Amino acid sequence: MATSSTGPTPSSPTPSSRTPTLTTRPSARRLLVVGLLLAVVSAATFGTAGAVAKGLLVQGWSPAAAVTLRILIGALVLMVPAVVSMRGRWHLLRRPGTLAHIGIFGGLAVAGCQLFYFLAVEQLSVGVALMLEYLGPILVVAWLWLMHGQRPRTLTVAGVVLALVGLLLVLDVLGDVQVNTAGVVWGLLAAVGLAVFFVIGADESNGLPPVAFSAFGMAIGAVALALAGLLRVVPFRVSTEPVALAGAQLPWWVPVLWLGVVAAAVAYVAGIAANRRLGAKVASFVGLTEVMFAVLWAWLLLGELPAPVQLLGGLLILAGVMAVKADERPGEPHPEVEPLPEVEPLADAQPLADAQPSA
Protein backbone atom coordinates (compact mmCIF):
# COMPACT_ATOMS: atom_id res chain seq x y z
CA MET A 1 0.00 0.00 0.00
CA ALA A 2 2.85 2.32 0.91
CA THR A 3 4.73 1.49 -2.26
CA SER A 4 1.62 1.94 -4.33
CA SER A 5 1.11 5.37 -2.82
CA THR A 6 4.66 6.43 -3.42
CA GLY A 7 4.76 4.91 -6.88
CA PRO A 8 2.40 7.39 -8.53
CA THR A 9 4.01 10.33 -6.79
CA PRO A 10 7.30 10.39 -8.73
CA SER A 11 5.49 9.56 -11.93
CA SER A 12 3.02 12.42 -11.49
CA PRO A 13 4.90 15.50 -12.62
CA THR A 14 2.21 15.99 -15.22
CA PRO A 15 -0.62 16.39 -12.64
CA SER A 16 1.60 18.64 -10.53
CA SER A 17 2.29 20.78 -13.55
CA ARG A 18 -1.41 21.04 -14.21
CA THR A 19 -2.07 22.38 -10.74
CA PRO A 20 0.04 25.53 -11.24
CA THR A 21 -1.66 26.26 -14.55
CA LEU A 22 -5.06 26.06 -12.89
CA THR A 23 -3.95 28.42 -10.13
CA THR A 24 -2.09 30.81 -12.39
CA ARG A 25 -5.04 31.46 -14.69
CA PRO A 26 -7.16 33.11 -11.99
CA SER A 27 -4.09 34.98 -10.74
CA ALA A 28 -3.40 36.16 -14.29
CA ARG A 29 -6.95 37.45 -14.50
CA ARG A 30 -6.51 39.26 -11.20
CA LEU A 31 -3.25 40.78 -12.41
CA LEU A 32 -5.01 41.96 -15.56
CA VAL A 33 -7.86 43.58 -13.62
CA VAL A 34 -5.52 45.21 -11.10
CA GLY A 35 -3.24 46.36 -13.91
CA LEU A 36 -6.11 47.97 -15.78
CA LEU A 37 -7.26 49.75 -12.63
CA LEU A 38 -3.73 50.99 -11.93
CA ALA A 39 -3.34 52.21 -15.52
CA VAL A 40 -6.61 54.16 -15.25
CA VAL A 41 -5.50 55.60 -11.89
CA SER A 42 -2.20 56.65 -13.48
CA ALA A 43 -3.96 58.32 -16.43
CA ALA A 44 -6.49 60.04 -14.16
CA THR A 45 -3.84 61.40 -11.78
CA PHE A 46 -1.50 62.50 -14.59
CA GLY A 47 -4.50 64.21 -16.17
CA THR A 48 -4.98 66.48 -13.17
CA ALA A 49 -1.62 68.22 -13.66
CA GLY A 50 -2.66 70.74 -16.31
CA ALA A 51 -5.82 71.96 -14.57
CA VAL A 52 -4.22 72.19 -11.11
CA ALA A 53 -1.10 73.88 -12.48
CA LYS A 54 -3.14 76.42 -14.43
CA GLY A 55 -4.74 77.51 -11.16
CA LEU A 56 -1.24 78.35 -9.93
CA LEU A 57 -0.24 80.06 -13.17
CA VAL A 58 -3.26 82.35 -12.99
CA GLN A 59 -2.10 83.52 -9.54
CA GLY A 60 1.35 84.52 -10.83
CA TRP A 61 3.33 81.29 -10.61
CA SER A 62 5.76 80.77 -13.46
CA PRO A 63 5.62 77.43 -15.28
CA ALA A 64 9.22 76.72 -14.25
CA ALA A 65 8.42 77.18 -10.55
CA ALA A 66 5.32 74.98 -10.71
CA VAL A 67 6.99 72.15 -12.61
CA THR A 68 10.15 72.31 -10.47
CA LEU A 69 8.23 71.85 -7.23
CA ARG A 70 6.10 69.14 -8.80
CA ILE A 71 9.14 67.14 -9.92
CA LEU A 72 11.07 67.78 -6.70
CA ILE A 73 8.23 66.65 -4.43
CA GLY A 74 7.57 63.63 -6.65
CA ALA A 75 11.25 62.65 -6.59
CA LEU A 76 11.39 62.94 -2.78
CA VAL A 77 8.31 60.75 -2.40
CA LEU A 78 9.74 58.11 -4.77
CA MET A 79 13.26 58.19 -3.36
CA VAL A 80 12.64 55.73 -0.52
CA PRO A 81 11.23 52.95 -2.73
CA ALA A 82 13.94 53.78 -5.26
CA VAL A 83 16.71 53.22 -2.70
CA VAL A 84 15.06 49.97 -1.58
CA SER A 85 14.87 48.74 -5.18
CA MET A 86 18.57 49.53 -5.69
CA ARG A 87 19.80 47.18 -2.95
CA GLY A 88 22.67 45.21 -4.44
CA ARG A 89 22.43 47.14 -7.71
CA TRP A 90 24.29 50.38 -7.01
CA HIS A 91 27.14 49.18 -9.21
CA LEU A 92 24.83 49.61 -12.21
CA LEU A 93 25.31 53.37 -11.93
CA ARG A 94 28.96 52.86 -12.93
CA ARG A 95 28.00 51.29 -16.26
CA PRO A 96 29.00 53.36 -19.30
CA GLY A 97 26.09 55.43 -20.49
CA THR A 98 23.87 54.88 -17.44
CA LEU A 99 24.28 58.39 -16.06
CA ALA A 100 23.81 59.81 -19.56
CA HIS A 101 20.53 57.89 -19.87
CA ILE A 102 19.33 59.24 -16.53
CA GLY A 103 20.41 62.76 -17.45
CA ILE A 104 18.63 62.74 -20.82
CA PHE A 105 15.53 61.24 -19.21
CA GLY A 106 15.51 63.80 -16.41
CA GLY A 107 16.41 66.78 -18.58
CA LEU A 108 14.18 66.18 -21.61
CA ALA A 109 11.59 63.51 -20.84
CA VAL A 110 10.72 64.77 -17.34
CA ALA A 111 11.75 68.41 -16.89
CA GLY A 112 11.59 69.48 -20.53
CA CYS A 113 8.35 67.73 -21.35
CA GLN A 114 6.52 69.03 -18.28
CA LEU A 115 7.95 72.55 -18.53
CA PHE A 116 6.97 72.83 -22.19
CA TYR A 117 3.53 71.46 -21.37
CA PHE A 118 3.01 73.98 -18.57
CA LEU A 119 4.19 76.78 -20.88
CA ALA A 120 1.62 75.57 -23.41
CA VAL A 121 -1.09 75.49 -20.72
CA GLU A 122 -0.24 79.12 -19.97
CA GLN A 123 -1.29 80.05 -23.53
CA LEU A 124 -3.83 77.34 -24.44
CA SER A 125 -6.59 75.36 -22.80
CA VAL A 126 -5.49 72.24 -20.93
CA GLY A 127 -7.17 69.88 -23.38
CA VAL A 128 -5.58 71.44 -26.48
CA ALA A 129 -2.12 71.54 -24.87
CA LEU A 130 -2.32 67.87 -23.89
CA MET A 131 -3.60 66.85 -27.32
CA LEU A 132 -0.57 68.52 -28.89
CA GLU A 133 1.76 66.79 -26.43
CA TYR A 134 0.33 63.40 -27.38
CA LEU A 135 1.70 63.74 -30.89
CA GLY A 136 4.88 62.39 -29.26
CA PRO A 137 4.29 58.77 -30.33
CA ILE A 138 4.05 59.93 -33.95
CA LEU A 139 7.51 61.45 -33.56
CA VAL A 140 8.71 58.08 -32.24
CA VAL A 141 7.60 56.48 -35.52
CA ALA A 142 9.61 59.05 -37.46
CA TRP A 143 12.65 58.45 -35.22
CA LEU A 144 12.53 54.67 -35.67
CA TRP A 145 12.21 55.10 -39.43
CA LEU A 146 15.01 57.64 -39.83
CA MET A 147 17.48 56.22 -37.30
CA HIS A 148 16.73 52.49 -37.31
CA GLY A 149 15.25 51.89 -40.74
CA GLN A 150 11.91 50.63 -39.40
CA ARG A 151 9.76 51.71 -42.33
CA PRO A 152 6.15 52.33 -41.21
CA ARG A 153 3.53 50.01 -42.66
CA THR A 154 0.04 50.84 -43.91
CA LEU A 155 -1.67 50.97 -40.51
CA THR A 156 1.07 53.17 -39.12
CA VAL A 157 0.81 55.57 -42.06
CA ALA A 158 -2.96 55.68 -41.59
CA GLY A 159 -2.45 56.48 -37.91
CA VAL A 160 -0.05 59.30 -38.74
CA VAL A 161 -2.54 60.78 -41.22
CA LEU A 162 -5.34 60.58 -38.65
CA ALA A 163 -3.15 62.30 -36.06
CA LEU A 164 -2.13 65.06 -38.46
CA VAL A 165 -5.76 65.70 -39.47
CA GLY A 166 -6.62 65.76 -35.78
CA LEU A 167 -3.86 68.30 -35.19
CA LEU A 168 -5.35 70.58 -37.87
CA LEU A 169 -8.75 70.33 -36.19
CA VAL A 170 -7.27 71.01 -32.74
CA LEU A 171 -5.68 74.14 -34.18
CA ASP A 172 -9.05 74.88 -35.85
CA VAL A 173 -7.36 76.20 -38.98
CA LEU A 174 -10.72 76.24 -40.78
CA GLY A 175 -12.58 78.10 -38.06
CA ASP A 176 -12.48 81.44 -36.32
CA VAL A 177 -11.10 80.20 -33.00
CA GLN A 178 -7.85 82.00 -32.22
CA VAL A 179 -5.06 79.67 -31.05
CA ASN A 180 -1.92 81.21 -29.57
CA THR A 181 1.04 80.40 -31.82
CA ALA A 182 3.53 80.36 -28.95
CA GLY A 183 1.30 77.92 -27.07
CA VAL A 184 1.25 75.62 -30.11
CA VAL A 185 5.05 75.70 -30.29
CA TRP A 186 5.35 74.84 -26.60
CA GLY A 187 2.84 72.02 -27.04
CA LEU A 188 4.83 70.56 -29.94
CA LEU A 189 8.05 70.80 -27.91
CA ALA A 190 6.24 68.91 -25.15
CA ALA A 191 5.51 66.25 -27.79
CA VAL A 192 9.26 66.03 -28.44
CA GLY A 193 9.84 65.52 -24.72
CA LEU A 194 7.19 62.79 -24.67
CA ALA A 195 8.86 61.08 -27.63
CA VAL A 196 12.17 61.13 -25.73
CA PHE A 197 10.32 59.58 -22.78
CA PHE A 198 9.21 56.65 -24.96
CA VAL A 199 12.59 56.15 -26.65
CA ILE A 200 14.74 56.38 -23.49
CA GLY A 201 12.20 54.60 -21.31
CA ALA A 202 12.15 51.60 -23.67
CA ASP A 203 15.92 51.16 -23.35
CA GLU A 204 16.57 48.71 -20.50
CA SER A 205 20.30 48.33 -21.18
CA ASN A 206 21.19 50.23 -17.97
CA GLY A 207 19.49 47.55 -15.84
CA LEU A 208 18.06 50.05 -13.33
CA PRO A 209 14.66 49.29 -11.75
CA PRO A 210 11.95 51.55 -13.21
CA VAL A 211 11.20 53.17 -9.83
CA ALA A 212 14.86 54.08 -9.33
CA PHE A 213 15.27 55.26 -12.91
CA SER A 214 12.20 57.50 -12.56
CA ALA A 215 13.19 58.88 -9.17
CA PHE A 216 16.77 59.65 -10.19
CA GLY A 217 15.61 61.20 -13.46
CA MET A 218 13.06 63.36 -11.66
CA ALA A 219 15.70 64.47 -9.16
CA ILE A 220 18.05 65.50 -11.99
CA GLY A 221 15.20 67.30 -13.74
CA ALA A 222 14.32 69.21 -10.57
CA VAL A 223 17.94 70.24 -10.02
CA ALA A 224 18.28 71.36 -13.65
CA LEU A 225 15.14 73.49 -13.44
CA ALA A 226 16.17 74.95 -10.09
CA LEU A 227 19.55 75.95 -11.51
CA ALA A 228 17.86 77.45 -14.57
CA GLY A 229 15.67 79.49 -12.24
CA LEU A 230 18.60 80.65 -10.11
CA LEU A 231 20.54 81.66 -13.24
CA ARG A 232 17.41 83.43 -14.54
CA VAL A 233 17.40 81.32 -17.68
CA VAL A 234 13.69 80.83 -17.06
CA PRO A 235 11.47 83.04 -14.88
CA PHE A 236 10.97 81.55 -11.44
CA ARG A 237 8.01 83.15 -9.69
CA VAL A 238 5.88 81.90 -6.82
CA SER A 239 2.88 83.36 -5.08
CA THR A 240 1.17 82.74 -1.76
CA GLU A 241 -2.19 83.94 -3.04
CA PRO A 242 -5.11 81.49 -2.73
CA VAL A 243 -5.80 79.39 -5.83
CA ALA A 244 -9.29 79.09 -7.31
CA LEU A 245 -10.19 75.52 -8.22
CA ALA A 246 -13.67 74.07 -8.67
CA GLY A 247 -15.22 77.30 -7.40
CA ALA A 248 -13.29 77.23 -4.10
CA GLN A 249 -10.34 79.28 -2.82
CA LEU A 250 -7.55 76.95 -1.67
CA PRO A 251 -4.21 77.74 0.04
CA TRP A 252 -1.35 77.76 -2.47
CA TRP A 253 0.34 74.72 -0.90
CA VAL A 254 -2.68 72.48 -1.55
CA PRO A 255 -2.30 72.46 -5.37
CA VAL A 256 1.50 72.32 -5.00
CA LEU A 257 1.29 69.18 -2.86
CA TRP A 258 -1.30 67.73 -5.21
CA LEU A 259 1.02 68.23 -8.18
CA GLY A 260 3.95 66.58 -6.41
CA VAL A 261 2.27 63.73 -4.54
CA VAL A 262 -0.71 62.85 -6.75
CA ALA A 263 0.11 64.11 -10.26
CA ALA A 264 3.76 63.03 -10.07
CA ALA A 265 4.60 60.37 -7.45
CA VAL A 266 1.29 58.47 -7.40
CA ALA A 267 0.90 58.79 -11.16
CA TYR A 268 4.40 57.44 -11.87
CA VAL A 269 4.15 54.59 -9.34
CA ALA A 270 0.71 53.55 -10.59
CA GLY A 271 1.96 53.66 -14.16
CA ILE A 272 5.01 51.53 -13.35
CA ALA A 273 2.87 48.99 -11.47
CA ALA A 274 0.45 48.87 -14.42
CA ASN A 275 3.31 48.25 -16.84
CA ARG A 276 4.47 45.32 -14.71
CA ARG A 277 1.05 43.69 -14.90
CA LEU A 278 -0.08 44.65 -18.40
CA GLY A 279 3.09 45.14 -20.39
CA ALA A 280 4.04 48.34 -22.12
CA LYS A 281 1.69 47.96 -25.10
CA VAL A 282 -1.60 47.44 -23.23
CA ALA A 283 -0.66 49.97 -20.53
CA SER A 284 0.10 52.59 -23.18
CA PHE A 285 -3.33 52.07 -24.74
CA VAL A 286 -5.05 52.66 -21.40
CA GLY A 287 -2.68 55.56 -20.70
CA LEU A 288 -4.05 57.42 -23.71
CA THR A 289 -7.17 58.08 -21.65
CA GLU A 290 -5.10 60.76 -19.88
CA VAL A 291 -6.15 63.18 -22.63
CA MET A 292 -9.83 62.66 -21.90
CA PHE A 293 -9.20 62.79 -18.15
CA ALA A 294 -7.34 66.10 -18.59
CA VAL A 295 -10.28 67.58 -20.51
CA LEU A 296 -12.65 66.34 -17.81
CA TRP A 297 -10.52 67.78 -14.98
CA ALA A 298 -10.20 71.10 -16.83
CA TRP A 299 -13.98 71.24 -17.10
CA LEU A 300 -14.55 70.33 -13.45
CA LEU A 301 -11.78 72.47 -11.92
CA LEU A 302 -11.51 75.39 -14.36
CA GLY A 303 -14.77 75.39 -16.24
CA GLU A 304 -13.02 75.30 -19.64
CA LEU A 305 -13.72 72.93 -22.50
CA PRO A 306 -12.31 72.91 -26.05
CA ALA A 307 -14.62 73.72 -28.95
CA PRO A 308 -16.45 70.73 -30.48
CA VAL A 309 -14.21 70.72 -33.55
CA GLN A 310 -11.15 70.63 -31.29
CA LEU A 311 -12.59 67.71 -29.33
CA LEU A 312 -13.09 65.89 -32.63
CA GLY A 313 -9.49 66.65 -33.50
CA GLY A 314 -8.37 65.23 -30.17
CA LEU A 315 -10.29 62.02 -30.84
CA LEU A 316 -8.63 61.73 -34.26
CA ILE A 317 -5.20 62.23 -32.65
CA LEU A 318 -6.01 59.45 -30.17
CA ALA A 319 -7.24 57.21 -32.99
CA GLY A 320 -4.04 57.85 -34.92
CA VAL A 321 -1.82 57.10 -31.93
CA MET A 322 -3.76 53.90 -31.22
CA ALA A 323 -3.38 52.80 -34.84
CA VAL A 324 0.36 53.36 -34.63
CA LYS A 325 0.53 51.38 -31.39
CA ALA A 326 -1.52 48.54 -32.91
CA ASP A 327 0.92 48.35 -35.83
CA GLU A 328 3.98 47.61 -33.69
CA ARG A 329 6.46 45.15 -35.11
CA PRO A 330 5.24 41.59 -34.48
CA GLY A 331 8.72 40.58 -33.41
CA GLU A 332 8.69 42.96 -30.45
CA PRO A 333 5.63 41.92 -28.44
CA HIS A 334 5.95 38.15 -29.02
CA PRO A 335 9.24 37.67 -27.13
CA GLU A 336 7.65 39.37 -24.12
CA VAL A 337 4.54 37.20 -24.24
CA GLU A 338 5.90 33.79 -25.17
CA PRO A 339 8.29 33.23 -22.23
CA LEU A 340 5.52 33.86 -19.68
CA PRO A 341 3.89 30.40 -19.91
CA GLU A 342 7.31 28.80 -19.40
CA VAL A 343 7.81 30.74 -16.17
CA GLU A 344 4.30 30.14 -14.83
CA PRO A 345 5.27 27.18 -12.59
CA LEU A 346 7.96 29.35 -10.97
CA ALA A 347 5.62 32.29 -10.61
CA ASP A 348 3.51 30.31 -8.12
CA ALA A 349 6.50 29.49 -6.02
CA GLN A 350 7.90 33.04 -5.85
CA PRO A 351 5.35 35.53 -7.16
CA LEU A 352 6.99 38.54 -5.57
CA ALA A 353 10.48 37.62 -6.72
CA ASP A 354 9.28 37.19 -10.28
CA ALA A 355 7.30 40.41 -10.29
CA GLN A 356 10.21 42.59 -9.17
CA PRO A 357 12.75 41.75 -11.93
CA SER A 358 10.11 41.73 -14.64
CA ALA A 359 9.49 45.41 -13.96
N, C-alpha and C positions, 0 to 999 in steps of 0.2 A: 504493500500500500504506500509505504514511504517512497520506495523507488519509483512507483508509478506517478506519485505526485511531483517528484523532482524531475522525472523524465521529461514531461512536457514543458517544464520551466525553461531549460536551456534552449529548447527547440521552438520557443515562442517569441522570438524577436519580432516576428511579423505582427502578432496581436499587440505587443507593447508599443510598436511603432504606430499602430492605428490609434492607440489611446491619445498620444500627443496631438495627432491631427484633429481628433474630435474636440480636444480642449482648446486647440489654438484657433479653430474657426470662430467660436464665440468671442475669444479674446481679440481676434483680428477685427471682428465687427465692432467691438467696443472701442478699439483703437481708432477705427474709422470715424465713429460717431464723435468721440472726444476730440479727434483731430479737426473735424469739421467745425465743432463748436469753438475750439481754440482759434482756428483761422478766422472765423466770423468775429470773435472778440478782438483779434488783432486788427482786422480791417476797421471795425467800429471805433476802436480807441485811436488808431492812427488817423481816422477821419475827423476826429475832434480837433486836431491841431490847428487847422486853418481858421476855424470859427473862433476858437478860444484866443489864438494869437491876434486875430484882427481886433478883438476887444482891447487888447493891450496897445496895439498900434494906434488905434483911435485916440487913446489917452496920452500919446506922445512917446511911447516906446519905439525905439528903432528896431528894425528887423534883426540886426546883428545882436542886440542885447537880448531880445526874446529867444532867438534860436540858441545863443550861447548858454543861457541859463537852462533852457530845456535839455540841451545835450549834456551839460555838466551834471545836472541833477540826475538824469537818466544813467549816466556813467557811474555816478556814486552809488546809486541803487543796485546796479548790476555788478559792481566790483567784487562784492563778497562772493556771490556764486561763481564769478569768473575766476577768482583766486582758488576756490575749492576745485573747480574743474581743471585747473592747471597743475594739480599735485602730481609730481613726477614727470611733468612735461615742460618745465621751464627751459630746458635745453633747446626746445624748438625755436625759441626766440633768437638763438644764435645761428639758425640756418640762413644761408645766403638768400636774400630777397624777402625774408619774412617781415622785417621791419618796414621795407619799402611797400609791401602789400598793405600792412596796417596803416601806413602813412597815407597812401593813395585812397584807401577806403575811408579813413577818417577825414581827410582833407576835401575830397570830391564827393564821395557817395553819401557821407553823413553831413558834414558842415556845409559843403557847397550846395548840395541838393536842397537842404532845408533852408539855407539862407536865400537862395534864389527863389524858392517857393514862397517864402515869407515876403520877399520883395515884390513878387508877382501879386500876392494877396493884397499888398498895400495899394496896388493900382487896379486890380480886377476883383470880381467876385470870387469867393472861395471855390465854387464849383468850376468856373472857367479856368482858374489857375491850376486846379488839380487835374482837369481834363488835359491841359497842355502838358503837364508833367508826365502824364501817363502815355505820352508818345515815346517814352524811353525805350520800351521793348522794340519798337520799330527801328530805333537807332542801333539796337543790338543786332538785328537782322543785317543791317548795312555793314556793321563792323565785322560780323562773321563772314560776310561775302567778300569784303575788300581785303581783310587781313588773313583769313583762313580758307578762302576759296569755296565756302559753303554756299553755292548758288541757290537762291530761293526758288522753291517750286511753285506750282500754280496756286495752291491754297495760301501760301505765304504772300504771293504777289497780290492776290485778292484781298487779303487782310490789310496790306499796306495801302491799297487803293481806298478801302473802306475808311481806314484811319485818316488818310489825307482828306477825303471828302468830309469826314466828321470835323476835322480841324477847320476847314473852310466854313462850315456851319457854325462852329463855336465862335469863330471870329465874325460871323454874320456879315460876310463881305457883300451879300446881296441885299442886305437890309439897311435900316437907318440907325441901328444900335451902334453907338460909338464905343470902340474898344481901345484902351490906352496902348499905344505902340510899345512903350517901355515895359509895361506889364507883360505883353506878349513875349518880348525878348527874354525877360526874367523867367517866364514860364517855360520857354524852350530850353534855356540853360538848366533849369531844374530837370528837364527831361534828359539832358546830357548827364547830369549827376545820377539820375535813376538808372541810366544805361550802364554807367560805371559800377553802380551797386550790383547789377546783375552779372556783369562780366567778372569783377573781382570776387564777388561773393560765390560764384560758381567754381572758383579755383581753390581746391582743397590741398594743393601741394605743400602749404605751410604746415599742415597737420594740427593747427590750433582748434580747440573746441569752439563751436559757433558763439557760445556765450562770452568766452574770453575774447574772441576776435571782435565781437560787437562792442564789448565794454572798452577794450583798449583803443579801438578805432574812434569811439565816441569821446574818450578822454583826449585823444590827440586833436580831434575836431574842435573840442571846447577850448583847448589851449591855443590852437591856431586862431580861432575867432577872438579870444580874449586879447591875444597879442595884437591882432589887427585893430581891435578897438583902442588899445592903449597907444598904438602908433598912429591913430587917427586915419588908418586906411579906410575904415568904414565908420560911419557915425554910430556912437554907442550912447544911447540915451535911455534912461529909465524914469519912471514916474510913480509916485505913491498915491496918485489919484484913484478913486474907486473905479472899477471896470463894470460897464453895463453889459450883462449877458442875460438873455431870456427875460428881459423886462425887470431885472433886479440889479441893484448896485452891490458889487462884491469887493472886498478888500483886494488890493493888487496882488497879494501873495497867494490868493486862492487860485487864479488862473495860472500863475507861474508854477505852483506845485502841481497843478493838473497837467500842465505841459510836460514837466519832467517825470512825474511818477506814472501817470496814466498814458499820455500820448507818446512817451518815449520808452520808459523801462517796461511797463506792463505790455505795451504793444510789441516791443521787440521780443520779450520772453515768450509771449503767447504765439508770436509768429514762428519762433525757433521751435517751440514744442509742437506746433502744427506741422512744420516741415518734417520733424522726426516721425510723426505718425502717418502723414499723408504722402510724403515725398514732395519734391520741389514743384513738379508739374501741377498736381491737383491743388496744392496749397496756393500756387500762384493764380490759378483760376478763381478760387474763392477770394483771394486777396484783392482781385479787381473790384470787388464790391465796395472797396474803400471810397471809390469815386462817388457812388450813390450815397454812402454813409455821410461823406463830407457835405454833399448837397443837402441832405436831410438835417445835419447838425447846423449848417449855415441858416437854414430856414427856421429851425427851432430856437437857436441862440441869437441870431442876428436879424431874422426876418427878411433875408434876401434869397432870391431864387433866380436862376438864369432864365432868359426868355425861352419860350417853347422851342424855337428853332435851335437854340444853343443846347438845350437838353437833348434834342434829336441828334445833334452833332456829337454830343458826349456818348450817346448810345452807339453811334456808328464807330467812334473811336474804340469803345469797349469791344464791339463786335470784331473790329479789325485786329485788335490785340489778341483776342481769343482765337481767331483764325490762325494767326501766326503761331501761337502756343500749340494749337492742335496739329500744326504741320511740322513739329519738331522731328529731327532725324530719327528714324526707327531704331538706329543702332544705339542711341543714347538712353532711352528709357528702359529697353529690354535688359541690359546688364544689371540695372538696379532692381528689376522686378524678379528676374529668374533665380538669383541666388537665394531669395527669401524662403521658398519651400524647403531648400536643403538645410537651412539653419533652424527651421521650425522646431525640431526635437530639442535643440539646445536652448531655444528661446523659453521653453517651459521650465528648464532647469535653472536658468539665470536670466530672468526677464529684464532686471534692472541693468545687469552688466552688458546685455546685448543692446539695450536702448541707448546707453551712454555713448559707445563708440560710433553707433550708426548715425548719431547727430553730427 
